[in-house]
Amino acid sequence: MNYSTKCYGMAILTLAILILFTSTSFSQEIKLGKYSQEELDMTSCSFEPEASAIVLGEQGVSFFARSHLVTEIKRRIKVFDSEKAKDHADITIRYYVGEDGDIENVSGLKAQVMNYENGKEETTKLSKSDFYDSDAGNGYKEIRFTFPEVKEGAILEYEYKVYSKSITFIDGWSFQNDIPTVFSRYRIDIPEHLDYRFLGQGENFVLANQSKESRYGENEWILTNLRSIKPEPYMNNFVDYLDRIEFQLAGYKDFSNNGIYESYLGSWQKLADELFSIDNFKSYFRNNVAKDLQEIEVEGDTDLAKATHIYEYIKEHYGLNDERGFVPSQSAKRLMDGKVGGQTDLNLLFMAMLRAHGIQADPLLISTKGNGRSYLVQFPFVTQFNRLIVQAVIDGEPVYADTSEEHMPFGYLPMNSHVKGGFLVMEKDSGLINVTIDHKSGLKQMVDVTFQGDTVHYDHAVRYLDYDAVDFLEENGGLAVEDAQEWFKLEENSYVGDLSMNKSMDGALKVESKFDLYKTFDHSTEMLLVSPIVIARHKENPFKVDERNFPVDFNYLVSDNYITTIHVPEGYVLDDYPEQLAITMPGGLAKFMYLPQEDKANKLLRINMMLDINSEIVHASEYQELKTFMEFLVNKLQEPVVLKKTALISEVE
């Protein structure tokens, strides 16, 4: 198990006020070797019975002592499954030391394992020689150790202290673990001279009414009966929704200046000015760079055409390396000479070239999905951002772009950059803005079903729109589908022929495919079951578990439309077909319609299906409704059309 004392804010406050801090002690609810009868008797987790272990309790207690923030951490784990004991016996404590090697340090580490056998407690304590300290890179270190003799019913516990010089941003506490947790508690005692903003997030955190106003003195948060963190469908960024509490220094009383309050936050423009003070960043705004970029010929009669050409020019003429972060790794001149740069370098050059050709463009800092934030803090905290993209203004409307994705056209963003807001960096009037990404994603499918001998012929025309088209291109590396059988996930008695694809960009990205799909059947059969939909977004319900910890993230809104026309072959009649269905989730989050229509005169059955996902995010509290909705949808798509031989009907009559 990996536990971290990471510190995101690396600025160190070294003011005279630090010497005024006094130590504050708390009574400790967890004491090594002191167990309740309930803990000893527990053989499984009541709210997650399948769990192989459980955190019986954990707590963090933070206080200020001299020039450090001290956090005392204690954790107690019980193992239920001896076969998986190794998974819980290996412990890693990660902490940040920085370039100078002294931002954080860990001391006072104690650990022990207790096995309860034959009515007796047998305790094994670890010694200093059992703890291994290693360099984890990028300013981090790790302490690793392994509990020995971990058996079924064993209780593992350890405690340690973290001393941190960084008090500008306090990482605080994360309440959830990869195994269920009975209780998780965090306390902090804030001196009167320091003014912190409390930054809490997570659905359990909010539902438990744990949010409270920022204030000095002793503050405590506790959450109980937390389910384990584990992968869930349509949630690749669960870290954004973890229950956690953090703190950002907003100001302090400067006792070297008669205790006058000094603001530490500044303003959004001050933060922008700090970025402009970085020479590499400023270089992309200089006139000599603009002059060089103006000499590059740009095609197009409109701003949209010019911007598209510039976007493709950057992607074609410049290589992308692995440099990350929102501060450029090199100057504009160096990038233009070397032709290789990081994501931020290329995006800033794209912005500079847009400006050089008369198109308004500015950097936009965002917190991508997976960066640990489900929302932006409304204060100028630079640590909440991790990526720089570009906002261009085309025909008076904002358009967002990132040059780092190979198959992403101008005006589209990677899925992890689909955020609701960002920090627009300008020479004047910088600040947070709302981000709206307009698109019309979806699948449009027309299918004509006919019968030729012992084969059902599905004549398909499928159009992938906007981000569904992006997904298609990224998954296939372009338009090349090497293995159609695998791509369409077809049954053994099916095959694809005459597959053709093309891509277009007329207002929106489109990928259009046409293909014939053939399925063999026994022509002598009296009853013929025909699947109206062979290719669908959802062939099975992805939501199988009864409960969910985190929201469902569909990434983008979709509007699908499938139209299938089934021609009843000679010698058969339409015997039965799925009934009409219309369902809508509460609040209109999703809608599904299934509308069959029989045309007896022309021996046709036409089925029109529509699916609308109207919210990118479905919260965990709405999960049951979504699971039920998807169950109805998938079951309906699997219902066959029944054709019956006319001779059999005559015999029955």
Secondary structure, DSSP 8 states (H G I E B T S, - for coil): -EEEE--S-------GGGGG--------S--TT---HHHHH--S-TT-TT-SEEEEEEEEEEEEETTEEEEEEEEEEEE--GGGHHHHHEEEEEEE-TTTT-SEEEEEEEEEEEEEETTEEEEEE--GGG-EEEEEETTEEEEEEE-SS--TT-EEEEEEEEEES--SEEEEEE---SS-EEEEEEEEEE-TTEEEEEEEE-HHHHHTT------SEEEEEEEEEE-----BTTBS-GGGG--EEEEEEEEEEEGGGTTEEEESS--HHHHHHHHHTSHHHHHTT-HHHHHHHHTS----SSHHHHHHHHHHHHHHH-EE-S--SSS-SS-HHHHHHH-EE-HHHHHHHHHHHHHHTT--EEEEEE--TTSS-SS--SS--GGG--EEEEEEEETTEEEEE-TT-TT--TT---GGG--SEEEE--SSS-EEEE-------EEEEEEEEEEETTEEEEEEEEEEEHHHHHHHHHHHTSS--S-HHHHTT--TTEEEEEEEEEEEESSSEEEEEEEEEEEE--TT-SEEEE-S-SS-S-SS-S--SS--SS-EE-SS-EEEEEEEEEE--TTEEEEE----EEEE-GGGSEEEEEEEEEETTTTEEEEEEEEEE--SEE-GGGHHHHHHHHHHHHHHHH--EEEEEHHHHHHH-
